[in-house]
Each structure stands twice: as structure tokens, then as C-alpha cells.
Amino acid sequence: MAIVEMKVPVIGESITEVTLSKWLKKDGEYVNLDDPICEFESDKATLEFPAEAAGKLTYVAKEGDDLAIGALVARIDTAAAQNGAPPAAAAPPAEPKQAAAPVAAPAESKTTYAEGHPSPAAAKILKESDIPASAVQGTGRDGRITKEDAQKAATAPAVAPSTPVAPAPPKPAITQAAAAPTGARSEDRKKMSRMRRTIAKRLVSAKNNTAMLTTFNEVDLTEVMALREKYQEAFVKKYGIKLGFMSLFAKACAKVLMEMPDVNAMIDGEDIVYHNYVDISIAISTPNGLVVPPVHNVESLNFAQVELKIKELADKARNGELTLEEMSGGTFTITNGGVFGSLVSTPIINEPQSAILGMHTIQQRPVAIDGQVVIRPMMYLALSYDHRIVDGSTSVTFLVKVKKLLEDPTTLLLDL
């Protein structure tokens, strides 16, 4: 018997453990070479684990187990033939059939009660007493009901026909649920997914290991909305995708980040690493948690390329198809809580980056313009930053520059 041991492979440089999230093949099932047998959930993505040989699969690990790199997952018996069940044992030769024994005829039932055969005098008494003949046992010849039989039946005390009395239903047992108070107080316990555990660790790390501070501003999106309304149809016709807010914000941030490298930098030990490019991580909500895959070189892409890349990453994220390479990198992050109705928030830095921009819901609000109060579509912006590398004046200047570009998007298009 040749056994192939399936062990957790090396997945990434920084990944030391994975979770077996789901078996894709049944225990004992025959698998072919390269058939995906299970899914691993790492800190960053979900990966399929292919069979290294063809044969019968035997589980070693269980769903939900945390497995270190190199840990045993399953075994494959390569000696097992596909659909190869041992031949069924031959049935023993049939014994010669014996002649069936003659079935005895049922004995004739003798009538104990002479129903319908009372004597004339007995019939009269039974009729007057409203007694059916079937209820009287005859003592006469051949079971005939005699006058004496009828008289005895008429003078006998009436006996109510016995009716089976249904037993009283048992008293319901007082269960814990019945005794519980009106308000429900049940609890469920569920193990955190690996992605949720990783998110939790990273958020706590960002809070504990950075000097995080948040500054706010607001932007008037009148011109951005007018731009989208005017050119949306032509944009869709040419590129096959809508011009959204995210590409406009990403391009505005990329332009300012290239001008203000501190916000686009990160700390590495006692060094500051400056990036001469802008990789903007876009926060995407998935059923398993928030992921932030980056769009690379946003400073060099046009609006349509940014929109198409964001859509590609979002589709992959929600289908669990992001690769480790697509999850790696990023020099700055944008998160849009406005799609969920958030008015104001303080986003947490995505380490090792130094800043994150929070977008919020667009609200029609009264603002003063040229001495007059007018209603405009306004959005609050929040920039959380690591104060160790980004000064307060730098963060305020960054937001003001982004605000100006969005309030006059022509300057963004003309690179002014």
C-alpha cells in the first residue's frame, strides 16, 4: 500500500499557520491528481489545496483546525482503484423448493348468538323492551332465544356499553425553556475565523504601536456630481463601467501624495521609507470581514483603469478569490463608510502605512457661500495618521489639497 501524506505547504513568507476552513472531498472518496481536496484560510486569503496523487482520501485534520506550515492534513492511498469495490460474494445456491404444505381450511365458526332467531313470544318481549336479538344469548335448541331468555333480558339491569376511557394526558414536564423568563437569554459561541482574528490583531496593533491621530474636514461635491452626471453616459459607452466617486477620490489622493511624500511613507525600525509611487489600498467589505487589496500605481492610471481595477478586486474579494499577491502592498488606504450611512468616523491606520482617508455619506446641508446660505451635497472627510511621521500641519494641508481638487475637479483633470 503506497500512502502519500498531504501536508500544509509553504504559502507565504509571513504566514506560519492556516485554518482548514472546508473539506471539498468526502472522507474515503477517490480523488484524482490536482483535485482540490480542501480550503485553507490564511491571514490574507482563502486557498485551495490540491491532491498530490490519485487515490483514496483519508482525513487527518478536521474543519476549523488551526494547522502550522508542514502539519499533516490528510493521507491518500494510491493503491486504491477508482470505484474499485471488492466483488460481491457469490450467493449460495438456491435450495430446491419444497412442496407447499396444504393450508388447513379455516374452521367453521359456530354461531353462539341466535341473532334473528327468537321465538315469536321472545321477539315480542324484545321488541317492547327495545332489546336487539343480538344482545341476548339463546338457550333453546340451536341457540334459539326462548321466551324465558327474553324475559330475563328485559328484567336485567341496564348495563351501559363499556367505552374505553382515554387516559388523562400526562402533565407537561416543566422544561428549562418553559421556566425561562419572557426575555430570551440564550447564548451562542462560535470560533472566530482566521481573517477576523487577523483583523482584530492588526487593529489592536495599530492602536498600540502608532501615535494615531485624526483630523477632519468637509468637501462640497457639487462639481463632482455635476461632472459625473454630464459625462456618465459617454464614460460608460467608452469604458463599459460607471465613473464612481472612488476613482475621483483615489486620483485626488494620489496627486497630493506625490506632492507630500510623508503621508505616503512608512516607518521601518528607525528608518523612514519613502515611496515614489502610490499604491492605494481600497477597503472592501466581505462576508468574512474587511479586506484592503491595493490598486498599484494609481498616479499613473486614468479614471477608467482605476474603476475597472477596483471592480475586479471587489468581485474577487467577495468571491474569496483574492491571491496573496493581490493582497500585498499598499502605501495609503481609502475606506468609504458612507456606503453604509456613516456620517463621521475615525478610521484606524492600516499598518505599516502611515495614513488612511475615511469617506462618509453625502448629505444635503446648508452652507454659507459668498455670504448666502445654500444647500449643497456635503461629505465629511477624516484622515487618521501616525503622528510619529506625519505632523499635524501636514495632515491638515493634505486634506485641504484633496478638498480643493474635488471641489474643482477640472484642476485634477488638467493636473494643475
C-alpha positions in Angstrom: 0.0 0.0 0.0 1.5 3.3 -1.1 0.5 6.2 1.1 1.0 9.9 0.2 0.9 12.3 3.1 -0.7 15.7 2.4 0.9 18.4 4.5 0.3 22.2 4.7 2.6 23.8 2.1 4.6 27.0 2.4 2.0 29.6 1.4 3.8 33.0 2.0 6.8 34.4 3.6 5.0 35.8 6.7 2.4 33.0 7.0 3.1 30.4 9.7 -0.3 28.9 10.3 -3.6 28.4 8.4 -7.1 27.2 9.2 -8.7 24.3 7.5 -12.0 26.1 6.7 -13.7 23.5 4.5 -13.3 20.0 3.1 -14.1 19.8 -0.6 -13.9 16.0 -0.9 -15.5 13.4 1.4 -13.5 11.2 3.7 -12.8 7.9 1.9 -13.6 9.4 -1.5 -11.4 8.6 -4.5 -9.6 11.8 -5.7 -7.6 12.5 -8.9 -4.3 14.2 -9.1 -4.7 18.0 -8.6 -8.3 17.8 -7.4 -8.8 20.4 -4.8 -9.5 18.5 -1.6 -9.9 21.3 1.0 -9.7 25.1 1.5 -7.2 26.8 3.8 -7.9 30.2 5.2 -4.8 32.3 5.8 -4.3 35.7 7.3 -5.0 37.3 4.0 -6.9 34.9 1.6 -8.6 31.6 1.1 -6.6 29.0 -0.8 -7.5 25.6 -2.3 -5.2 22.6 -1.5 -4.8 20.2 -4.5 -4.3 16.5 -4.2 -0.7 15.4 -4.8 -1.7 12.0 -6.1 -4.7 10.0 -7.2 -6.2 7.5 -4.7 -8.4 7.2 -1.7 -8.6 10.2 0.6 -8.4 9.8 4.4 -8.9 12.8 6.7 -6.4 13.6 9.4 -7.4 17.1 10.3 -10.9 18.5 10.9 -12.7 21.5 9.7 -11.8 24.5 11.9 -8.4 23.2 12.9 -5.5 25.6 13.0 -2.6 24.0 11.3 1.1 25.0 11.2 3.0 25.0 8.0 4.1 21.4 7.4 1.3 19.9 9.5 -0.4 16.7 8.3 -3.8 17.3 6.7 -4.7 14.0 5.0 -3.4 10.8 3.6 -4.0 9.4 0.1 -3.8 5.7 -0.6 -2.6 5.4 -4.2 -3.1 1.6 -4.3 -6.9 2.1 -4.1 -8.5 1.7 -7.5 -11.1 4.2 -8.7 -14.6 2.9 -7.9 -12.9 -0.4 -7.1 -15.1 -2.2 -4.6 -14.3 -5.9 -3.9 -16.6 -8.2 -5.9 -19.7 -9.1 -4.1 -19.7 -12.6 -2.5 -21.5 -15.2 -4.6 -24.9 -16.0 -3.3 -25.2 -19.6 -2.0 -27.0 -22.0 -4.4 -30.7 -21.9 -4.0 -32.2 -24.9 -2.2 -34.8 -26.9 -4.1 -38.2 -25.7 -3.3 -40.3 -28.0 -1.2 -43.9 -28.6 -2.0 -46.0 -26.2 -0.1 -47.9 -27.7 2.7 -51.7 -27.7 2.2 -53.2 -24.8 4.1 -55.8 -26.0 6.5 -59.2 -24.6 5.8 -60.4 -22.3 8.5 -62.7 -24.0 10.9 -66.3 -23.1 10.5 -67.3 -20.6 13.1 -70.3 -21.7 15.2 -72.8 -19.1 15.9 -73.1 -18.5 19.7 -75.9 -16.0 19.5 -79.0 -16.8 17.5 -79.4 -13.4 16.1 -82.6 -13.0 14.2 -84.0 -16.4 15.6 -86.0 -15.6 18.7 -89.3 -17.4 19.2 -92.4 -15.4 18.4 -93.1 -14.7 22.1 -89.5 -13.8 22.7 -89.4 -11.5 19.7 -92.5 -9.6 21.1 -90.8 -9.1 24.5 -87.5 -8.0 22.9 -89.3 -5.5 20.7 -91.3 -4.0 23.6 -88.2 -3.7 25.7 -86.2 -2.3 22.8 -83.5 -5.0 23.1 -81.8 -6.3 20.0 -81.8 -10.0 19.5 -78.0 -10.0 19.0 -77.7 -8.8 22.7 -79.4 -12.0 24.1 -77.9 -15.4 24.3 -80.4 -18.1 23.4 -80.7 -21.3 25.5 -83.1 -23.1 23.3 -82.4 -25.6 20.6 -79.7 -24.5 18.1 -79.3 -21.4 20.2 -82.8 -20.2 19.7 -83.9 -17.4 22.0 -86.8 -18.5 24.2 -89.4 -16.5 26.0 -87.6 -17.0 29.3 -84.4 -15.7 27.7 -86.2 -12.6 26.5 -87.9 -12.0 30.0 -84.5 -12.3 31.7 -83.0 -9.8 29.3 -85.9 -7.4 29.8 -85.8 -7.5 33.6 -82.0 -7.4 33.9 -80.4 -4.0 35.0 -79.3 -2.0 32.1 -75.6 -2.0 31.6 -74.0 0.8 29.7 -71.8 -0.5 27.0 -68.2 -0.3 28.1 -66.4 2.5 26.5 -62.7 2.7 26.7 -61.8 5.7 28.7 -58.8 7.6 27.3 -56.1 8.1 29.9 -55.7 11.6 31.1 -52.9 13.3 29.2 -49.7 13.5 31.3 -48.9 16.8 32.8 -46.3 18.5 30.7 -42.9 18.5 32.3 -41.6 21.9 33.3 -38.6 22.4 31.0 -35.9 24.9 31.3 -37.3 26.8 28.3 -40.8 26.9 29.8 -39.4 28.1 33.1 -37.3 30.8 31.5 -38.3 34.4 31.7 -40.1 36.1 28.9 -36.9 37.7 27.5 -34.6 35.3 25.6 -31.3 34.8 27.3 -29.6 32.1 25.1 -26.0 32.4 24.1 -24.1 31.0 21.1 -20.3 30.5 21.0 -18.5 30.4 17.6 -14.8 30.4 16.9 -13.5 33.5 15.1 -12.5 33.0 11.6 -8.8 33.3 10.9 -9.4 36.5 8.9 -11.4 38.0 11.7 -8.7 37.1 14.2 -6.1 38.7 11.9 -8.1 41.8 11.6 -8.5 42.0 15.3 -4.8 41.6 15.9 -3.9 44.2 13.3 -6.3 46.8 14.6 -5.1 46.4 18.2 -1.5 46.6 17.0 -2.2 49.8 15.1 -3.8 51.4 18.2 -1.0 50.3 20.5 2.0 50.8 18.2 1.3 54.0 16.4 0.8 57.6 17.6 -2.6 57.7 15.8 -4.5 61.0 15.5 -7.4 62.0 13.3 -8.1 65.3 11.6 -11.4 66.3 9.8 -12.6 68.5 7.0 -15.6 68.6 4.7 -15.9 68.7 1.0 -18.6 70.2 -1.3 -19.3 67.6 -4.0 -21.4 69.8 -6.2 -18.9 69.9 -9.1 -18.0 66.3 -8.8 -21.7 65.3 -9.0 -22.2 67.6 -12.0 -19.2 66.1 -13.7 -20.4 62.6 -13.2 -23.9 63.5 -14.4 -22.6 65.3 -17.5 -20.2 62.6 -18.7 -21.5 59.4 -17.2 -23.3 58.1 -20.3 -20.2 58.8 -22.5 -17.9 57.3 -19.9 -19.9 54.1 -19.7 -20.2 53.9 -23.5 -16.5 54.1 -24.0 -15.2 52.1 -21.0 -18.1 49.8 -20.0 -18.1 50.9 -16.4 -19.5 53.8 -14.4 -17.5 56.8 -13.2 -17.7 56.4 -9.5 -16.6 58.6 -6.5 -13.8 56.2 -5.6 -11.7 56.8 -8.7 -12.1 60.6 -8.3 -11.0 60.4 -4.6 -8.2 57.9 -5.4 -6.8 60.1 -8.2 -7.1 63.3 -6.0 -5.2 61.5 -3.1 -2.6 60.1 -5.4 -1.8 63.6 -6.8 -1.5 65.0 -3.3 0.5 62.0 -2.0 3.1 62.5 -4.7 3.4 66.1 -3.6 3.5 65.3 0.1 5.7 62.1 0.5 5.5 62.0 4.3 1.8 60.9 4.2 2.8 58.2 1.6 5.8 56.9 3.7 6.1 54.3 6.4 8.4 53.7 9.4 10.8 50.7 9.3 12.6 50.5 12.6 14.5 53.7 12.8 14.2 54.5 9.1 11.5 56.2 7.1 10.7 54.5 3.8 9.5 57.0 1.1 7.6 55.6 -1.9 8.0 57.2 -5.3 4.7 55.6 -6.4 1.2 55.4 -4.9 -0.5 52.1 -4.2 -3.9 52.8 -2.7 -5.5 50.1 -0.7 -9.3 50.1 -1.1 -11.3 48.8 1.9 -13.8 46.2 0.7 -16.5 44.6 2.9 -16.9 40.9 2.5 -18.9 38.2 4.4 -15.7 37.2 6.3 -14.6 40.7 7.1 -12.8 43.8 5.7 -10.0 43.3 3.2 -7.8 46.1 1.7 -6.3 45.0 -1.6 -4.2 47.7 -3.2 -4.6 49.3 -6.7 -1.0 49.8 -7.8 0.5 52.9 -9.4 -2.7 55.0 -9.1 -0.7 58.1 -10.0 -0.2 56.6 -13.5 -3.7 55.2 -14.2 -6.6 57.0 -15.7 -10.1 57.1 -14.1 -11.4 54.1 -16.1 -8.4 51.9 -15.2 -8.9 52.7 -11.5 -12.6 51.9 -11.7 -12.0 48.7 -13.5 -9.3 47.5 -11.1 -11.4 48.4 -8.1 -14.3 46.4 -9.5 -12.0 43.4 -10.3 -10.6 43.4 -6.8 -14.1 43.8 -5.2 -15.5 40.9 -7.2 -12.6 38.6 -6.2 -12.8 39.7 -2.6 -16.5 38.8 -2.3 -16.0 35.5 -4.0 -12.9 34.6 -1.9 -10.7 34.6 -4.9 -8.0 37.2 -4.0 -4.5 35.9 -4.2 -1.7 36.7 -1.7 0.0 38.9 -4.3 -3.2 40.9 -4.8 -3.5 41.4 -1.1 0.1 42.6 -0.6 1.5 46.1 -0.6 -0.2 49.4 -0.3 1.1 52.8 0.7 -2.1 54.6 1.6 -5.7 53.4 2.3 -9.2 54.8 1.5 -12.2 53.5 3.3 -15.8 54.5 2.4 -18.1 54.2 5.3 -20.6 56.4 3.5 -22.0 53.4 1.6 -23.3 52.1 5.0 -24.6 55.5 6.0 -21.7 56.6 8.3 -21.7 60.4 8.9 -18.4 60.7 10.8 -15.8 58.2 11.9 -12.1 57.8 12.9 -10.6 55.1 10.7 -7.7 53.0 12.1 -4.4 53.1 10.2 -3.6 50.0 8.1 -0.1 49.1 9.3 2.6 49.6 8.2 1.1 52.5 6.3 1.1 56.0 7.9 -2.3 57.3 6.9 -5.9 56.4 5.9 -8.6 58.5 4.5 -12.2 57.9 5.6 -15.0 58.9 3.2 -18.6 59.3 4.6 -22.2 59.7 3.5 -23.2 62.6 1.3 -25.8 64.8 2.9 -27.6 67.9 1.6 -26.7 70.5 4.2 -26.9 74.3 4.4 -23.5 76.0 3.9 -22.5 79.7 3.6 -21.2 80.6 0.1 -20.4 84.2 -0.8 -22.4 85.4 2.1 -25.5 83.4 1.3 -26.8 80.1 2.8 -27.3 77.5 0.1 -28.0 73.7 0.2 -25.0 71.6 -1.1 -24.1 67.9 -1.1 -21.5 67.8 1.6 -19.2 65.0 2.8 -17.1 64.8 6.0 -13.5 63.6 5.4 -11.4 62.0 8.1 -7.6 61.5 7.9 -6.1 59.2 10.5 -2.3 59.4 10.6 0.7 58.3 12.5 1.9 61.4 14.3 5.4 59.9 14.6 5.9 60.6 10.9 3.1 63.0 9.8 2.8 66.3 11.6 -0.5 67.9 12.3 0.1 70.7 9.8 1.0 68.1 7.2 -2.3 66.2 7.7 -4.4 69.4 7.6 -2.6 70.6 4.4 -3.2 67.2 2.8 -6.9 67.3 3.5 -7.2 70.9 2.2 -5.4 70.0 -1.0 -7.7 67.0 -1.6 -10.7 69.1 -0.8 -9.7 71.8 -3.4 -9.2 69.2 -6.1 -12.6 67.6 -5.5 -14.4 70.9 -5.3 -12.8 71.9 -8.7 -12.2 68.6 -10.5 -11.1 70.4 -13.6 -7.8 71.1 -11.9 -7.5 67.4 -11.2 -8.1 66.6 -14.9 -5.7 69.2 -16.1 -3.1 68.2 -13.4 -2.9 71.8 -12.1 
